[in-house]
Structure formats: C-alpha cells, structure tokens
Amino acid sequence: MELQRSKTFDLLTNYDEKSAQNAVFSGDYQMAIVIPENLTKDLNSNIDSKVQTIVSSFGLETGFDCDKSSGFKTKDIHLYFDPATNAGFKNSVMNAINKMVFEIENKKIYKAFQDQAEQPKILKIKT
C-alpha cells in the first residue's frame, strides 16, 4: 500500500470508520484517513474496464475478459481531523492525498495500457 510505504502514516486496521472518527474527536489521534474496503480491487477493475473499452473502440480485440456489468461505484476516502487542527495543515493533507490518489490512478492506467499493448490483437474488419 502506497500510504504505508510512504512512512508518513501508521496503518491501523483495528478501527472501523465510526471508531476512527471517535478516536480523532476524542484527541487520541490528530487525524484519520478511512479507505473504503476493496478500493484497490475495485479501482483496478474499473481501470481495466475503461482501458478495454478504449482498445475495443479502435476495433482491436484482446483475450482480456472484462465484466462491463460490474457497475463501478465511486468510493470516497474520508478524512477526519482533530477539531483543533490548523486549516492550513488540513488543506495540505487533503491536497497530498488527492495528489497521491491521482498518481496511483495514472500509474495503474499506464500499466493497463502497457499490458494491453503487449497482448496479441485481432483486428475486426467490417465487410
């Protein structure tokens, strides 16, 4: 996980969202970042589906099997801050999280296109 590798955050998995929120508001922690369950898996599936759709729109078909009916639903990362936390710090953290998510998504999209480029293609010609 990118956040854990950054060594900026401690990963605590023994909290659900409500208890994380309570831990922050009671002063145990300065902030909490709540990441939805299966976010990575769902994000990968959504990216793969979009890449497959784009590749297919060029008339290329791959052996890649993608469930287009999965219906990806947007998932939000929730941030909770101690009420005494400086607004500038809050904005900095929110911007850093947004940037990190954007970079992760871009890397995954690039990798998905790269994987597609390496697979054999079948060109469909309409007659």
ABEGO torsion letter per residue (X at the ends): XAAAAAGABBBBAABBAAAAAAAAAAGABABBBBBBBGAAAAAAAAAAAAAAAAAAAAGBBBABBBBAAAGBBBBBBBBBBBAABBAAAAAAAAAAAAAAAAAAAAAAAAAAAAAAAABBBBBBBBX
